[in-house]
Amino acid sequence: MPGALVHMKNITKTFGKVQALDNVSIKVHEKEIVGLVGDNGAGKSTLIKILSGALHADSGEIYFKNRRVSIENTRDAIQVGIETIYQDAALVGQLSVARNLFLGREPIKKMGFFRQMDIDYMKGESTKLLQDIGLKKINPDSPIVSLSGGERQSIAIARAMFFAAELIILDEPTNNLGVQESQSVLNFVKNTKEAGHSSVFITHNIHHIYQVADRIVVLRHGKKVGDVMKQETSIYEITELITGMRA
């Protein structure tokens, strides 16, 4: 297996008297999809928020490509090469697909003494990107509100791919989606690996994890209780690790 892209080492986090994470270590290798599972309150969201810069750990270290990094905020994470995609996809409904793909990183061109967004560049690059990733039916001029939930998630993932994120964190990307839309998003996640990206896939749906993950990490009550290759375990064993109960 390729070397570790990310290594979160001995991460601890408390909220008052609640121990959200207790000395958790996790690795994500290059071109690997890691499924992160656990029941509500297991610590999944806390761990990922620390990696994405939304929270600070009380103790522990984060390494990216064997170099210790300090991730103080979400901008630090993006600069390192980490993009996070949340359930709501963080898209602006009334803006076009092209505008959303470049949201917050719009290219600027000079027009005499003035500076303005380079709309033509955004549309051209968006058209090429949509074709490359198999979303040829989507018009880059279409507003996000006109797309299905699955298409919106795919657009958010495509944005991370376009800006060369080496690690894409997917927080419940199939939540509230129908069967067909969920399958489209799962296929898209697989495509990110083929394109050279690594992913952390967080979900409550173990069946979805089994379709895309190479390795599965299980948290329970803030502790890591499982870290296994998918082919070496089963849905039943993962369920037992999540619940702490033998079926």
Backbone as CSV, one residue per row, in Angstrom:
resi,resn,N_x,N_y,N_z,CA_x,CA_y,CA_z,C_x,C_y,C_z
1,MET,0.849,-1.196,0.000,0.000,0.000,0.000,0.882,1.243,0.000
2,PRO,0.488,2.307,-0.745,1.268,3.540,-0.759,1.419,4.115,0.647
3,GLY,2.344,5.083,0.802,2.616,5.671,2.107,1.444,6.472,2.647
4,ALA,1.536,6.811,3.940,0.468,7.549,4.594,0.430,8.984,4.078
5,LEU,-0.745,9.411,3.653,-0.949,10.797,3.263,-1.196,11.640,4.503
6,VAL,-2.066,11.136,5.382,-2.413,11.829,6.625,-2.263,10.868,7.791
7,HIS,-1.715,11.393,8.879,-1.642,10.617,10.115,-2.072,11.518,11.260
8,MET,-3.245,11.244,11.815,-3.698,11.921,13.028,-3.268,11.040,14.193
9,LYS,-2.457,11.595,15.085,-1.798,10.785,16.108,-2.202,11.221,17.516
10,ASN,-2.777,10.298,18.275,-3.108,10.503,19.686,-3.956,11.754,19.909
11,ILE,-5.040,11.866,19.137,-5.910,13.038,19.219,-6.869,12.904,20.401
12,THR,-6.898,13.941,21.234,-7.785,13.991,22.388,-8.581,15.284,22.354
13,LYS,-9.865,15.190,22.692,-10.716,16.384,22.726,-11.817,16.193,23.767
14,THR,-11.985,17.193,24.633,-13.066,17.172,25.604,-13.918,18.422,25.456
15,PHE,-15.197,18.274,25.772,-16.122,19.391,25.846,-16.689,19.396,27.265
16,GLY,-16.114,20.232,28.119,-16.508,20.197,29.517,-16.111,18.871,30.130
17,LYS,-17.095,18.133,30.642,-16.822,16.834,31.249,-16.966,15.679,30.258
18,VAL,-17.311,16.009,29.026,-17.526,14.969,28.014,-16.231,14.703,27.248
19,GLN,-15.781,13.451,27.251,-14.593,13.049,26.505,-15.027,12.661,25.097
20,ALA,-14.874,13.597,24.150,-15.327,13.354,22.780,-14.364,12.444,22.033
21,LEU,-13.062,12.621,22.266,-12.049,11.780,21.631,-10.994,11.430,22.671
22,ASP,-10.633,10.158,22.729,-9.689,9.684,23.736,-8.509,8.998,23.055
23,ASN,-7.471,9.797,22.783,-6.211,9.245,22.274,-6.411,8.469,20.966
24,VAL,-7.096,9.088,20.009,-7.423,8.437,18.742,-6.328,8.682,17.707
25,SER,-5.909,7.626,17.049,-4.950,7.731,15.946,-5.573,7.105,14.697
26,ILE,-5.370,7.765,13.574,-5.919,7.264,12.314,-5.009,7.681,11.176
27,LYS,-4.823,6.788,10.205,-4.037,7.086,9.010,-4.922,6.981,7.774
28,VAL,-4.599,7.795,6.782,-5.203,7.678,5.456,-4.049,7.624,4.466
29,HIS,-3.995,6.544,3.702,-2.907,6.392,2.744,-3.248,7.056,1.414
30,GLU,-2.254,7.209,0.589,-2.457,7.797,-0.728,-3.348,6.893,-1.577
31,LYS,-4.283,7.516,-2.299,-5.234,6.809,-3.165,-5.999,5.743,-2.388
32,GLU,-6.465,6.111,-1.204,-7.221,5.189,-0.359,-8.521,5.857,0.091
33,ILE,-9.576,5.065,0.157,-10.849,5.537,0.703,-11.036,4.862,2.055
34,VAL,-11.084,5.686,3.106,-11.283,5.178,4.460,-12.711,5.477,4.886
35,GLY,-13.431,4.436,5.284,-14.767,4.614,5.827,-14.678,4.837,7.324
36,LEU,-15.248,5.937,7.802,-15.244,6.253,9.225,-16.664,6.090,9.751
37,VAL,-16.864,5.107,10.633,-18.213,4.796,11.098,-18.277,4.796,12.620
38,GLY,-19.484,4.902,13.119,-19.734,4.905,14.551,-21.118,5.448,14.805
39,ASP,-21.657,5.142,15.963,-22.994,5.606,16.312,-22.963,7.100,16.621
40,ASN,-24.121,7.708,16.843,-24.176,9.109,17.249,-23.384,9.288,18.545
41,GLY,-22.552,10.333,18.569,-21.744,10.591,19.748,-20.463,9.788,19.825
42,ALA,-20.139,9.042,18.760,-18.934,8.210,18.773,-17.656,9.034,18.641
43,GLY,-17.767,10.245,18.056,-16.588,11.099,17.889,-16.201,11.341,16.449
44,LYS,-16.984,10.804,15.502,-16.647,10.941,14.078,-16.552,12.407,13.660
45,SER,-17.610,13.161,13.939,-17.659,14.557,13.506,-16.568,15.384,14.182
46,THR,-16.311,15.117,15.463,-15.268,15.855,16.182,-13.905,15.607,15.553
47,LEU,-13.612,14.350,15.238,-12.322,14.005,14.635,-12.145,14.702,13.297
48,ILE,-13.189,14.686,12.484,-13.095,15.269,11.156,-13.028,16.800,11.222
49,LYS,-13.740,17.379,12.172,-13.674,18.838,12.324,-12.282,19.292,12.743
50,ILE,-11.593,18.472,13.513,-10.207,18.790,13.877,-9.313,18.724,12.647
51,LEU,-9.507,17.708,11.822,-8.697,17.569,10.607,-8.997,18.680,9.602
52,SER,-10.242,19.137,9.571,-10.623,20.179,8.604,-10.400,21.593,9.132
53,GLY,-9.954,21.708,10.398,-9.646,23.030,10.946,-10.805,23.733,11.615
54,ALA,-11.954,23.069,11.725,-13.117,23.693,12.354,-13.055,23.618,13.880
55,LEU,-12.272,22.667,14.403,-12.055,22.530,15.843,-10.569,22.328,16.114
56,HIS,-10.155,22.619,17.349,-8.784,22.368,17.766,-8.763,21.194,18.729
57,ALA,-7.799,20.307,18.578,-7.638,19.201,19.518,-7.020,19.722,20.812
58,ASP,-7.327,19.064,21.929,-6.677,19.394,23.196,-5.231,18.920,23.189
59,SER,-5.008,17.772,22.536,-3.648,17.247,22.404,-3.606,16.314,21.205
60,GLY,-2.392,16.030,20.767,-2.208,15.167,19.608,-1.506,15.901,18.482
61,GLU,-1.202,15.164,17.429,-0.441,15.701,16.303,-1.081,15.285,14.983
62,ILE,-0.889,16.120,13.967,-1.360,15.805,12.618,-0.166,15.878,11.669
63,TYR,0.018,14.818,10.900,1.089,14.777,9.905,0.471,14.663,8.517
64,PHE,1.018,15.411,7.584,0.599,15.343,6.194,1.836,15.061,5.357
65,LYS,1.844,13.894,4.709,3.020,13.440,3.958,4.267,13.429,4.848
66,ASN,4.099,12.885,6.055,5.188,12.726,7.022,5.718,14.035,7.590
67,ARG,5.041,15.134,7.314,5.451,16.422,7.871,4.392,16.905,8.848
68,ARG,4.818,17.238,10.062,3.845,17.716,11.040,3.291,19.067,10.599
69,VAL,1.967,19.198,10.646,1.317,20.427,10.202,0.451,20.982,11.331
70,SER,0.261,22.287,11.286,-0.612,22.970,12.235,-1.843,23.445,11.476
71,ILE,-2.995,22.887,11.811,-4.245,23.254,11.144,-5.087,24.035,12.147
72,GLU,-4.978,25.360,12.064,-5.662,26.228,13.014,-7.056,26.621,12.549
73,ASN,-7.293,26.533,11.250,-8.594,26.931,10.704,-8.814,26.208,9.378
74,THR,-9.978,26.409,8.785,-10.300,25.703,7.545,-9.397,26.131,6.393
75,ARG,-8.960,27.379,6.413,-8.053,27.834,5.348,-6.726,27.078,5.401
76,ASP,-6.230,26.841,6.616,-4.997,26.055,6.758,-5.173,24.667,6.148
77,ALA,-6.326,24.060,6.405,-6.586,22.718,5.868,-6.587,22.731,4.351
78,ILE,-7.242,23.722,3.763,-7.306,23.828,2.306,-5.919,24.016,1.723
79,GLN,-5.097,24.846,2.374,-3.745,25.091,1.870,-2.883,23.833,1.945
80,VAL,-3.117,23.014,2.969,-2.387,21.753,3.087,-2.790,20.795,1.968
81,GLY,-4.079,20.823,1.599,-4.578,19.929,0.557,-5.773,19.120,0.993
82,ILE,-6.518,19.639,1.994,-7.671,18.935,2.554,-8.932,19.744,2.300
83,GLU,-9.918,19.130,1.662,-11.209,19.769,1.417,-12.301,18.946,2.095
84,THR,-13.264,19.628,2.702,-14.357,18.951,3.390,-15.684,19.263,2.721
85,ILE,-16.458,18.214,2.484,-17.775,18.365,1.856,-18.821,17.878,2.843
86,TYR,-19.675,18.804,3.273,-20.687,18.485,4.280,-21.989,18.060,3.620
87,GLN,-22.934,17.629,4.450,-24.199,17.104,3.943,-24.914,18.087,3.033
88,ASP,-24.870,19.379,3.408,-25.594,20.383,2.616,-24.794,20.864,1.420
89,ALA,-23.585,20.288,1.232,-22.717,20.561,0.081,-22.168,21.988,0.045
90,ALA,-22.622,22.879,0.934,-22.103,24.249,1.031,-22.113,24.968,-0.316
91,LEU,-23.215,24.810,-1.043,-23.377,25.479,-2.332,-24.420,26.584,-2.204
92,VAL,-24.339,27.565,-3.099,-25.292,28.683,-3.099,-26.335,28.405,-4.172
93,GLY,-27.563,28.179,-3.745,-28.610,27.707,-4.636,-28.901,28.569,-5.838
94,GLN,-28.870,29.895,-5.668,-29.255,30.782,-6.762,-28.118,31.046,-7.748
95,LEU,-26.897,30.678,-7.376,-25.772,30.870,-8.289,-25.652,29.692,-9.245
96,SER,-25.001,29.919,-10.371,-24.840,28.873,-11.385,-23.863,27.799,-10.922
97,VAL,-23.878,26.686,-11.644,-22.916,25.620,-11.383,-21.496,26.146,-11.504
98,ALA,-21.226,26.921,-12.546,-19.887,27.470,-12.773,-19.449,28.352,-11.613
99,ARG,-20.345,29.230,-11.152,-20.005,30.113,-10.036,-19.744,29.309,-8.768
100,ASN,-20.517,28.251,-8.562,-20.331,27.432,-7.370,-19.033,26.641,-7.411
101,LEU,-18.640,26.199,-8.576,-17.391,25.458,-8.689,-16.192,26.314,-8.292
102,PHE,-16.297,27.610,-8.495,-15.200,28.529,-8.170,-15.497,29.382,-6.944
103,LEU,-16.543,29.032,-6.189,-16.991,29.855,-5.073,-15.869,30.102,-4.059
104,GLY,-15.593,31.380,-3.818,-14.539,31.760,-2.890,-13.153,31.794,-3.503
105,ARG,-13.035,31.287,-4.742,-11.731,31.274,-5.431,-11.913,31.720,-6.880
106,GLU,-12.768,32.730,-7.047,-13.089,33.203,-8.394,-11.867,33.828,-9.073
107,PRO,-11.602,33.451,-10.330,-10.501,34.072,-11.078,-10.858,35.519,-11.434
108,ILE,-9.865,36.375,-11.388,-10.065,37.798,-11.640,-9.275,38.212,-12.882
109,LYS,-9.880,39.043,-13.701,-9.166,39.597,-14.847,-9.244,41.119,-14.802
110,LYS,-8.254,41.753,-15.407,-8.203,43.212,-15.444,-8.896,43.734,-16.700
111,MET,-9.686,44.767,-16.518,-10.345,45.458,-17.623,-9.996,46.929,-17.511
112,GLY,-8.851,47.276,-18.088,-8.373,48.650,-17.930,-7.968,48.886,-16.486
113,PHE,-8.628,49.881,-15.863,-8.336,50.167,-14.466,-9.172,49.312,-13.514
114,PHE,-10.047,48.507,-14.065,-10.979,47.750,-13.237,-10.599,46.267,-13.202
115,ARG,-11.078,45.609,-12.158,-10.891,44.171,-11.998,-12.263,43.520,-11.828
116,GLN,-12.471,42.410,-12.498,-13.750,41.738,-12.382,-13.570,40.230,-12.539
117,MET,-14.595,39.486,-12.113,-14.521,38.036,-12.244,-14.443,37.631,-13.708
118,ASP,-13.625,36.612,-13.965,-13.470,36.112,-15.329,-14.541,35.040,-15.583
119,ILE,-15.741,35.500,-15.959,-16.872,34.601,-16.154,-16.602,33.601,-17.279
120,ASP,-15.996,34.073,-18.359,-15.730,33.184,-19.496,-14.804,32.033,-19.109
121,TYR,-13.789,32.353,-18.314,-12.863,31.306,-17.864,-13.594,30.285,-16.997
122,MET,-14.419,30.775,-16.078,-15.149,29.875,-15.186,-16.079,28.963,-15.972
123,LYS,-16.778,29.517,-16.962,-17.693,28.708,-17.765,-16.931,27.683,-18.596
124,GLY,-15.836,28.103,-19.190,-15.043,27.194,-20.020,-14.461,26.044,-19.214
125,GLU,-13.860,26.367,-18.057,-13.272,25.326,-17.215,-14.349,24.420,-16.626
126,SER,-15.490,24.997,-16.284,-16.587,24.198,-15.737,-17.111,23.205,-16.769
127,THR,-17.238,23.653,-18.004,-17.712,22.767,-19.073,-16.763,21.583,-19.253
128,LYS,-15.468,21.861,-19.272,-14.475,20.791,-19.422,-14.502,19.836,-18.237
129,LEU,-14.617,20.406,-17.031,-14.623,19.579,-15.835,-15.839,18.668,-15.802
130,LEU,-17.003,19.213,-16.109,-18.231,18.412,-16.101,-18.159,17.278,-17.117
131,GLN,-17.544,17.531,-18.258,-17.378,16.484,-19.266,-16.401,15.413,-18.784
132,ASP,-15.319,15.864,-18.161,-14.286,14.929,-17.709,-14.798,13.981,-16.637
133,ILE,-15.710,14.459,-15.796,-16.159,13.644,-14.667,-17.505,12.971,-14.917
134,GLY,-17.970,13.040,-16.164,-19.178,12.311,-16.523,-20.482,13.007,-16.200
135,LEU,-20.444,14.329,-15.996,-21.668,15.086,-15.725,-21.994,15.981,-16.927
136,LYS,-21.950,15.364,-18.117,-22.091,16.115,-19.365,-23.469,16.739,-19.528
137,LYS,-24.478,16.170,-18.866,-25.840,16.681,-19.032,-26.091,17.965,-18.237
138,ILE,-25.195,18.299,-17.331,-25.386,19.489,-16.501,-24.837,20.710,-17.214
139,ASN,-25.678,21.721,-17.346,-25.279,22.984,-17.968,-24.587,23.851,-16.919
140,PRO,-23.362,24.334,-17.189,-22.654,25.162,-16.196,-23.385,26.458,-15.864
141,ASP,-24.337,26.878,-16.724,-25.116,28.082,-16.450,-26.341,27.808,-15.576
142,SER,-26.644,26.530,-15.327,-27.823,26.180,-14.542,-27.631,26.559,-13.078
143,PRO,-28.670,27.102,-12.443,-28.561,27.384,-11.001,-28.548,26.089,-10.213
144,ILE,-27.874,26.099,-9.091,-27.760,24.903,-8.259,-29.134,24.392,-7.818
145,VAL,-30.090,25.298,-7.609,-31.417,24.867,-7.151,-32.119,23.974,-8.162
146,SER,-31.680,23.990,-9.399,-32.328,23.162,-10.421,-31.782,21.743,-10.443
147,LEU,-30.747,21.455,-9.646,-30.123,20.131,-9.648,-30.697,19.245,-8.555
148,SER,-30.574,17.948,-8.745,-30.990,16.996,-7.720,-29.968,16.992,-6.586
149,GLY,-30.335,16.348,-5.466,-29.418,16.268,-4.336,-28.129,15.552,-4.683
150,GLY,-28.240,14.478,-5.442,-27.047,13.744,-5.847,-26.143,14.550,-6.756
151,GLU,-26.754,15.314,-7.661,-25.970,16.158,-8.562,-25.246,17.258,-7.783
152,ARG,-25.907,17.791,-6.773,-25.267,18.841,-5.962,-24.058,18.291,-5.216
153,GLN,-24.198,17.094,-4.640,-23.057,16.480,-3.964,-21.915,16.239,-4.942
154,SER,-22.239,15.794,-6.148,-21.209,15.548,-7.155,-20.502,16.827,-7.549
155,ILE,-21.252,17.928,-7.642,-20.642,19.230,-7.958,-19.675,19.633,-6.856
156,ALA,-20.074,19.431,-5.592,-19.204,19.786,-4.472,-17.923,18.954,-4.487
157,ILE,-18.050,17.662,-4.784,-16.868,16.796,-4.870,-15.993,17.210,-6.050
158,ALA,-16.631,17.547,-7.164,-15.879,17.976,-8.347,-15.074,19.227,-8.058
159,ARG,-15.638,20.135,-7.262,-14.916,21.359,-6.895,-13.629,21.020,-6.147
160,ALA,-13.717,20.076,-5.216,-12.530,19.666,-4.473,-11.498,19.038,-5.402
161,MET,-11.972,18.240,-6.367,-11.053,17.620,-7.319,-10.375,18.670,-8.185
162,PHE,-11.149,19.668,-8.634,-10.606,20.685,-9.527,-9.482,21.467,-8.858
163,PHE,-9.674,21.762,-7.557,-8.659,22.530,-6.852,-7.597,21.641,-6.218
164,ALA,-7.493,20.431,-6.733,-6.376,19.521,-6.441,-6.265,19.146,-4.978
165,ALA,-7.391,18.990,-4.294,-7.342,18.495,-2.919,-6.807,17.071,-2.925
166,GLU,-5.825,16.810,-2.078,-5.268,15.459,-2.024,-6.097,14.563,-1.123
167,LEU,-6.768,15.174,-0.135,-7.674,14.428,0.735,-9.043,15.106,0.713
168,ILE,-10.065,14.335,0.373,-11.435,14.848,0.337,-12.214,14.174,1.466
169,ILE,-12.726,14.984,2.395,-13.524,14.482,3.504,-14.992,14.598,3.133
170,LEU,-15.698,13.484,3.180,-17.107,13.437,2.787,-17.952,13.123,4.015
171,ASP,-18.689,14.109,4.486,-19.486,13.968,5.702,-20.928,13.630,5.331
172,GLU,-21.288,12.351,5.471,-22.641,11.871,5.163,-23.116,12.324,3.767
173,PRO,-22.342,12.051,2.715,-22.694,12.573,1.380,-23.957,11.968,0.789
174,THR,-24.397,10.802,1.306,-25.610,10.179,0.756,-26.816,10.357,1.671
175,ASN,-26.640,11.134,2.722,-27.757,11.353,3.653,-28.918,12.055,2.948
176,ASN,-30.131,11.561,3.163,-31.353,12.140,2.577,-31.444,11.992,1.059
177,LEU,-30.628,11.113,0.471,-30.712,10.871,-0.970,-31.434,9.556,-1.229
178,GLY,-32.107,9.470,-2.371,-32.749,8.231,-2.776,-31.722,7.200,-3.216
179,VAL,-32.206,6.013,-3.527,-31.310,4.902,-3.883,-30.484,5.231,-5.121
180,GLN,-31.126,5.715,-6.176,-30.421,5.991,-7.427,-29.422,7.131,-7.263
181,GLU,-29.843,8.190,-6.559,-28.936,9.318,-6.346,-27.755,8.916,-5.475
182,SER,-28.021,8.106,-4.450,-26.937,7.631,-3.587,-25.924,6.841,-4.392
183,GLN,-26.413,5.989,-5.296,-25.510,5.183,-6.110,-24.647,6.056,-7.012
184,SER,-25.228,7.125,-7.534,-24.462,8.049,-8.380,-23.338,8.699,-7.588
185,VAL,-23.638,9.108,-6.362,-22.615,9.733,-5.528,-21.533,8.720,-5.156
186,LEU,-21.922,7.495,-4.838,-20.949,6.461,-4.496,-20.017,6.173,-5.673
187,ASN,-20.587,6.117,-6.864,-19.764,5.924,-8.061,-18.799,7.085,-8.244
188,PHE,-19.274,8.280,-7.938,-18.435,9.462,-8.081,-17.285,9.432,-7.079
189,VAL,-17.569,8.944,-5.864,-16.515,8.824,-4.856,-15.432,7.862,-5.338
190,LYS,-15.844,6.758,-5.961,-14.869,5.814,-6.514,-14.019,6.472,-7.588
191,ASN,-14.645,7.342,-8.366,-13.903,8.033,-9.426,-12.817,8.943,-8.864
192,THR,-13.058,9.501,-7.666,-12.039,10.376,-7.079,-10.765,9.584,-6.782
193,LYS,-10.925,8.334,-6.372,-9.751,7.497,-6.114,-9.002,7.216,-7.412
194,GLU,-9.750,6.899,-8.461,-9.125,6.628,-9.753,-8.395,7.854,-10.286
195,ALA,-8.873,9.041,-9.874,-8.228,10.290,-10.306,-7.046,10.661,-9.413
196,GLY,-6.755,9.824,-8.394,-5.565,10.037,-7.577,-5.799,10.691,-6.232
197,HIS,-7.065,10.877,-5.831,-7.364,11.512,-4.555,-7.627,10.451,-3.487
198,SER,-7.382,10.820,-2.230,-7.767,9.996,-1.091,-9.034,10.584,-0.485
199,SER,-9.795,9.740,0.228,-11.042,10.216,0.826,-11.256,9.604,2.194
200,VAL,-11.925,10.379,3.062,-12.501,9.855,4.297,-14.004,9.972,4.135
201,PHE,-14.680,8.838,4.217,-16.121,8.774,3.967,-16.821,8.491,5.288
202,ILE,-17.552,9.489,5.804,-18.267,9.335,7.067,-19.734,9.067,6.776
203,THR,-20.273,8.006,7.384,-21.677,7.693,7.151,-22.209,6.759,8.230
204,HIS,-23.534,6.760,8.379,-24.194,5.786,9.242,-24.575,4.528,8.447
205,ASN,-24.484,4.624,7.129,-24.923,3.529,6.270,-23.752,2.601,5.952
206,ILE,-23.695,1.483,6.662,-22.572,0.560,6.496,-22.556,-0.045,5.095
207,HIS,-23.729,-0.248,4.513,-23.787,-0.814,3.158,-23.135,0.122,2.149
208,HIS,-23.277,1.424,2.334,-22.617,2.375,1.449,-21.103,2.329,1.629
209,ILE,-20.673,2.201,2.869,-19.237,2.086,3.148,-18.641,0.891,2.392
210,TYR,-19.362,-0.215,2.400,-18.847,-1.429,1.776,-18.742,-1.312,0.262
211,GLN,-19.443,-0.383,-0.317,-19.351,-0.215,-1.765,-18.112,0.572,-2.191
212,VAL,-17.571,1.402,-1.300,-16.501,2.303,-1.741,-15.210,2.200,-0.936
213,ALA,-15.278,1.809,0.332,-14.104,1.912,1.206,-13.079,0.812,0.964
214,ASP,-11.816,1.155,1.151,-10.738,0.174,1.166,-10.509,-0.331,2.590
215,ARG,-10.692,0.588,3.530,-10.450,0.277,4.948,-11.540,0.949,5.779
216,ILE,-11.868,0.332,6.912,-12.941,0.855,7.753,-12.406,1.093,9.166
217,VAL,-12.625,2.318,9.659,-12.243,2.693,11.019,-13.516,2.906,11.822
218,VAL,-13.566,2.289,13.003,-14.764,2.359,13.843,-14.447,3.100,15.141
219,LEU,-15.281,4.093,15.458,-15.177,4.799,16.733,-16.378,4.437,17.602
220,ARG,-16.130,4.338,18.908,-17.215,4.132,19.858,-16.872,4.851,21.158
221,HIS,-17.754,5.763,21.564,-17.557,6.541,22.795,-16.200,7.238,22.816
222,GLY,-15.799,7.790,21.664,-14.567,8.567,21.601,-13.290,7.766,21.466
223,LYS,-13.395,6.445,21.387,-12.209,5.601,21.232,-12.246,4.872,19.888
224,LYS,-11.081,4.606,19.334,-11.009,3.784,18.132,-11.056,2.324,18.546
225,VAL,-12.092,1.612,18.072,-12.272,0.210,18.461,-12.094,-0.741,17.281
226,GLY,-11.864,-0.185,16.106,-11.656,-1.034,14.937,-10.940,-0.292,13.827
227,ASP,-10.055,-0.997,13.125,-9.337,-0.427,11.979,-8.945,-1.616,11.102
228,VAL,-9.801,-1.936,10.118,-9.634,-3.185,9.370,-9.820,-2.954,7.870
229,MET,-9.115,-3.766,7.090,-9.335,-3.760,5.660,-10.716,-4.347,5.383
230,LYS,-11.417,-3.787,4.408,-12.785,-4.211,4.142,-12.876,-5.705,3.839
231,GLN,-11.937,-6.222,3.057,-12.023,-7.621,2.663,-11.734,-8.576,3.815
232,GLU,-11.261,-8.047,4.940,-10.930,-8.896,6.082,-12.015,-8.887,7.152
233,THR,-13.136,-8.226,6.872,-14.201,-8.148,7.860,-15.545,-8.329,7.170
234,SER,-16.616,-8.084,7.907,-17.961,-8.211,7.362,-18.851,-7.128,7.956
235,ILE,-20.001,-6.941,7.333,-20.963,-5.970,7.841,-21.369,-6.318,9.272
236,TYR,-21.505,-7.610,9.554,-21.913,-8.043,10.891,-20.843,-7.701,11.921
237,GLU,-19.578,-7.927,11.589,-18.493,-7.617,12.521,-18.388,-6.112,12.765
238,ILE,-18.561,-5.312,11.698,-18.512,-3.861,11.854,-19.665,-3.382,12.726
239,THR,-20.833,-3.972,12.540,-21.987,-3.616,13.364,-21.726,-3.916,14.834
240,GLU,-21.096,-5.046,15.112,-20.758,-5.407,16.487,-19.768,-4.410,17.086
241,LEU,-18.804,-3.964,16.292,-17.842,-2.979,16.781,-18.534,-1.645,17.081
242,ILE,-19.456,-1.250,16.226,-20.170,0.021,16.425,-20.994,-0.008,17.703
243,THR,-21.702,-1.091,17.907,-22.645,-1.183,19.038,-22.002,-1.704,20.319
244,GLY,-20.894,-2.439,20.166,-20.288,-3.074,21.334,-21.053,-4.294,21.790
245,MET,-21.962,-4.775,20.938,-22.790,-5.930,21.277,-22.616,-7.009,20.218
246,ARG,-22.525,-8.236,20.664,-22.431,-9.355,19.721,-23.834,-9.755,19.290
247,ALA,-23.986,-9.939,17.944,-25.307,-10.314,17.426,-25.671,-11.728,17.832
